[in-house]
């Protein structure tokens, strides 16, 4: 079976399986304990490994048997200070991780049975976790790379690259020896300058990679650390475009379709990077749909907490 059908027909985590495994608070907490303390409970203050536990509100609190310091299982995670039951968080993780084309906060609001504001904040926090995880990773090998823009022309505004209603972003796709896509990067930038591309390349692309771009001058910024292959788009035939930029164009088209189809639009461009983080996180783990739920649980536990005020201000 070729890679296309291997991805499409693989088994994910079924809803009955999820409910059976994570249908109660106790089951969710037990799993989070194994993620947060894989070697067993360890007191952050004194290092002791024994504790007693008791209920406090919707969650369990652990008290160190040695120094009596109390800590919540949710402290130092994306769940910190939440008033929602863990079963709601786990269901949200399941829905977001398994949504191939994404899921809107309005849809989450309906499926989770919470108000829209709560669903939006929960979604943004989980997307923040996905984005932070993807920022740690680099891509390498052969990479197709291009400039792109999100948004349209405002009434009375400027057209083209200078439009004040457009969010510029980089799309990059690493491919294998058969030019099949491996991983992607989608990152907003302030503008397409040589310096911005140079900084972005150093942060996100493995040195020595083979980067393929069009002739836009800013892409010479990759040359400090990578081999640069340039093709002038207006001089290429359709066959040449297919050969050199097939997956970059495919991914870009899919991203724009996903945003318009699932989210309709992203009115606040200050949040664009989180939506891109979610798309990237899910795409880069598409070869194991069953594992992506567990990956996102791990990512959420290992992401520093952010408040609602920080989410709105970022």
QUIURZI-V623907 format. One record per residue. N is the residue number from 1. SS is DSSP state (A for helix, B for strand, O for the rest). PHI is phi in whole degrees, -180 to 180 (999 if undefined). OMEGA is omega as a letter, one per 20 degrees, with the letter a starting at -180 (* if undefined). Layout:
n=<N & N>
ss=<SS & SS>
phi=<PHI & PHI>
omega=<OMEGA & OMEGA>
//
This chain:
n=<1 & 2 & 3 & 4 & 5 & 6 & 7 & 8 & 9 & 10 & 11 & 12 & 13 & 14 & 15 & 16 & 17 & 18 & 19 & 20 & 21 & 22 & 23 & 24 & 25 & 26 & 27 & 28 & 29 & 30 & 31 & 32 & 33 & 34 & 35 & 36 & 37 & 38 & 39 & 40 & 41 & 42 & 43 & 44 & 45 & 46 & 47 & 48 & 49 & 50 & 51 & 52 & 53 & 54 & 55 & 56 & 57 & 58 & 59 & 60 & 61 & 62 & 63 & 64 & 65 & 66 & 67 & 68 & 69 & 70 & 71 & 72 & 73 & 74 & 75 & 76 & 77 & 78 & 79 & 80 & 81 & 82 & 83 & 84 & 85 & 86 & 87 & 88 & 89 & 90 & 91 & 92 & 93 & 94 & 95 & 96 & 97 & 98 & 99 & 100 & 101 & 102 & 103 & 104 & 105 & 106 & 107 & 108 & 109 & 110 & 111 & 112 & 113 & 114 & 115 & 116 & 117 & 118 & 119 & 120 & 121 & 122 & 123 & 124 & 125 & 126 & 127 & 128 & 129 & 130 & 131 & 132 & 133 & 134 & 135 & 136 & 137 & 138 & 139 & 140 & 141 & 142 & 143 & 144 & 145 & 146 & 147 & 148 & 149 & 150 & 151 & 152 & 153 & 154 & 155 & 156 & 157 & 158 & 159 & 160 & 161 & 162 & 163 & 164 & 165 & 166 & 167 & 168 & 169 & 170 & 171 & 172 & 173 & 174 & 175 & 176 & 177 & 178 & 179 & 180 & 181 & 182 & 183 & 184 & 185 & 186 & 187 & 188 & 189 & 190 & 191 & 192 & 193 & 194 & 195 & 196 & 197 & 198 & 199 & 200 & 201 & 202 & 203 & 204 & 205 & 206 & 207 & 208 & 209 & 210 & 211 & 212 & 213 & 214 & 215 & 216 & 217 & 218 & 219 & 220 & 221 & 222 & 223 & 224 & 225 & 226 & 227 & 228 & 229 & 230 & 231 & 232 & 233 & 234 & 235 & 236 & 237 & 238 & 239 & 240 & 241 & 242 & 243 & 244 & 245 & 246 & 247 & 248 & 249 & 250 & 251 & 252 & 253 & 254 & 255 & 256 & 257 & 258 & 259 & 260 & 261 & 262 & 263 & 264 & 265 & 266 & 267 & 268 & 269 & 270 & 271 & 272 & 273 & 274 & 275 & 276 & 277 & 278 & 279 & 280 & 281 & 282 & 283 & 284 & 285 & 286 & 287 & 288 & 289 & 290 & 291 & 292 & 293 & 294 & 295 & 296 & 297 & 298 & 299 & 300 & 301 & 302 & 303 & 304 & 305 & 306 & 307 & 308 & 309 & 310 & 311 & 312 & 313 & 314>
ss=<O & O & A & A & A & A & A & A & O & O & O & O & O & O & A & A & A & A & A & A & A & A & O & O & A & A & A & A & A & A & A & A & A & A & A & A & O & O & O & O & O & O & O & O & O & O & O & O & O & O & B & B & B & B & B & B & O & O & B & B & B & B & B & B & O & O & O & O & O & B & B & B & O & O & O & O & O & O & O & O & O & O & O & O & O & A & A & A & A & A & A & A & A & A & A & A & A & A & O & O & O & O & O & O & A & A & A & A & A & A & A & A & O & O & O & A & A & A & A & A & A & A & A & A & A & A & A & A & A & A & A & A & A & A & A & A & O & O & B & O & O & B & B & B & B & B & B & B & B & B & O & O & O & O & O & O & O & O & O & A & A & A & O & O & O & O & B & B & B & B & B & B & B & B & B & O & O & O & O & O & B & B & B & B & B & B & B & B & O & O & O & O & O & A & A & A & A & A & A & A & A & A & A & A & B & O & O & O & O & B & B & B & B & O & O & O & A & A & A & A & A & A & A & A & O & O & B & B & B & B & O & O & A & A & A & O & O & A & A & A & A & A & A & A & A & A & A & A & A & A & A & A & A & A & A & A & A & A & A & A & A & A & A & O & O & O & O & O & A & A & A & A & A & A & A & A & A & A & A & A & A & A & A & O & O & O & O & O & A & A & A & A & A & A & A & A & A & A & A & A & A & O & O & O & O & O & O & A & A & A & A & A & A & O>
phi=<999 & -72 & -62 & -59 & -77 & -64 & -73 & -65 & -103 & -72 & -83 & -101 & -88 & -70 & -62 & -60 & -65 & -63 & -62 & -66 & -89 & -132 & -81 & -125 & -60 & -61 & -66 & -64 & -66 & -60 & -68 & -62 & -60 & -69 & -79 & -75 & -125 & -61 & -99 & 102 & -55 & -136 & -68 & -68 & -87 & -117 & 86 & -66 & -112 & -113 & -155 & -107 & -128 & -153 & -79 & -144 & 69 & -87 & -133 & -101 & -111 & -107 & -117 & -61 & -74 & -97 & -104 & 67 & -69 & -101 & -146 & -90 & -59 & -92 & -62 & 67 & -125 & -67 & -85 & -55 & 68 & -72 & -103 & -85 & -63 & -62 & -62 & -70 & -61 & -65 & -66 & -63 & -61 & -61 & -67 & -70 & -65 & -93 & -88 & -57 & -105 & 85 & -143 & -83 & -66 & -66 & -69 & -62 & -56 & -72 & -75 & -90 & 74 & -117 & -71 & -64 & -62 & -65 & -63 & -62 & -66 & -59 & -62 & -63 & -67 & -69 & -65 & -60 & -62 & -64 & -63 & -62 & -66 & -68 & -64 & -76 & -96 & -114 & -117 & -152 & 84 & -83 & -132 & -88 & -142 & -154 & -94 & -150 & -138 & -111 & 116 & -132 & -78 & -78 & -61 & 81 & -91 & -84 & -95 & 71 & -61 & -86 & -62 & -72 & -99 & -109 & -102 & -72 & -150 & -97 & -117 & -137 & -131 & -88 & -128 & -88 & -66 & -98 & 58 & -87 & -70 & -109 & -138 & -128 & -133 & -130 & -137 & -64 & -132 & -67 & -167 & -96 & -118 & -58 & -65 & -62 & -68 & -62 & -65 & -65 & -62 & -64 & -85 & -123 & -122 & -63 & -55 & 89 & -69 & -102 & -103 & -109 & -137 & -84 & -91 & -60 & -59 & -61 & -74 & -65 & -64 & -77 & -72 & -66 & -126 & -132 & -77 & -117 & -107 & -113 & -133 & -86 & -57 & -69 & -99 & -92 & -78 & -63 & -65 & -69 & -62 & -64 & -69 & -94 & -131 & -55 & -77 & -62 & -67 & -65 & -63 & -61 & -63 & -65 & -64 & -68 & -67 & -62 & -64 & -73 & -82 & -93 & -100 & 68 & -167 & -115 & -70 & -100 & -67 & -66 & -100 & -54 & -62 & -73 & -63 & -64 & -61 & -65 & -61 & -65 & -58 & -71 & -62 & -72 & -120 & -70 & -80 & -143 & -67 & -73 & -83 & -62 & -61 & -68 & -61 & -70 & -60 & -61 & -62 & -65 & -66 & -99 & -106 & -61 & -65 & -131 & -87 & -60 & -65 & -66 & -60 & -73 & -91 & -62>
omega=<a & a & a & a & r & r & a & a & r & r & r & r & a & r & r & r & r & a & r & a & a & a & a & r & a & r & r & a & r & r & r & r & a & r & a & a & a & r & a & a & r & r & a & a & a & r & r & a & r & a & r & a & r & a & r & a & a & a & a & r & r & r & a & a & a & a & r & r & r & r & r & r & a & r & r & r & r & a & a & r & r & r & a & r & r & r & r & r & a & r & r & r & r & a & a & a & a & a & a & a & r & r & a & r & r & r & r & r & a & a & a & a & r & r & a & r & r & r & r & a & r & r & a & r & r & r & r & r & r & r & a & r & a & r & a & a & r & r & a & a & r & a & r & a & a & r & r & a & r & a & a & a & r & r & a & a & r & r & r & a & a & a & a & a & a & r & r & r & r & r & a & a & r & a & r & a & r & a & r & a & r & a & r & r & r & a & r & r & r & r & r & r & r & a & r & r & r & a & a & a & a & a & a & a & r & r & a & r & a & a & a & a & r & a & r & a & a & a & r & r & r & a & r & a & a & r & a & r & a & r & r & a & a & a & a & r & r & r & r & r & r & a & a & a & a & a & r & r & r & a & a & r & r & r & a & r & r & a & a & a & a & a & a & r & r & a & r & a & r & r & a & a & r & r & r & r & r & a & a & a & a & a & a & r & a & a & r & a & r & a & a & r & a & r & a & r & r & a & a & r & a & r & r & a & r & a & r & r & r & r & a & a & a & *>
//
